[in-house]
Amino acid sequence: MKVTVVGAGAVGASCAEYIAMKNFCSEVVLVDIKEGFAEGKAMDLMQTASLNGFDTKITGTTGDYSKTAGSHIAVITSGIPRKPGMTREELIGINAGIVKEVTENLVKNSPDVIIIVVSNPMDTMAYLVHKTSGLPKHKIIGMGGALDSARFKYRLAEALEAPISDVDGMVIAAHSDTGMLPLLSKATRNGVPVTEFLSDEQQNYVIEETKVGGATLTKLLGTSAWYAPGAAVSVMVQAIACDQKKMIPCSLMLDGEYNETDICLGVPAIIGKNGVEKIVNVTLTAAEQLKFAEAAKAVREVNGDLKF
């Protein structure tokens, strides 16, 4: 099992670290355009192998995609990070060109690869990969929902004053501050709806803090977060590599599901060795259906700025 991570910055390096430490694949290849950067990150990570008890081989390369040949899974993190005050949508002009070129190089060297898209604006970048890669739709997955759901559970546990292992919940729709849809109606604490524990004010706090989770960290850090995105990617990669059939919210090309077509949006899906094994249709409340449709409309507007 060979996994490629394109972009050796903070997010990409975290992806490689978490994947390697879980010890389920034979090799992780880091790719970056900055001379020696991926090689240095790979060497640094390999020097933790004996300390952290993993045998995964990590290698780095400066733009040589021949070294990624035969990859089963590839993760695209490349692109400029979000700066304070910048929305994910504002990144589209620069990152679309980067993601398109990276996709072409990946598919050329690994025609059967499954691609996980992390670069922002993530739903639009996933859509771009669908339109330019020639890969079947079950092999292209946007990461956003896995990360947003983790942030949702963090806020739920905080409000409930509960261990996070007690909490379950997911976020669907768009991976953006305004288009995110935390499904409070489905969130539980050990099977009991969280609405039975939280006041209306607490529920609203959880939802709003989840939606600005990325922006909050960007303001604090001065750049995008990396630990949680890297962990979210590693969960998805492991689900594919180990054929776990996990249900993970992620950005997928819809063909009538949730009343949407020709758009990538976050929905729950079963993830296994083939990538997307099945999209799961969950019943939404009338208010949730409306918000999902509003998120779709906003993503379509951003998609309209793409140049294939």
Salt bridges, closest charged atoms under 4 A:
ASP148 OD2 - HIS175 ND1 2.77
GLU158 OE1 - ARG155 NH1 2.85
ASP166 OD2 - ARG189 NE 3.10
ASP177 OD2 - ARG82 NH1 3.60
ASP177 OD1 - ARG88 NH1 3.12
GLU208 OE2 - LYS211 NZ 3.82
GLU209 OE1 - ARG155 NH2 3.30
ASP243 OD1 - LYS245 NZ 2.48
GLU260 OE1 - ARG300 NH2 2.78
ASP262 OD1 - LYS131 NZ 2.89
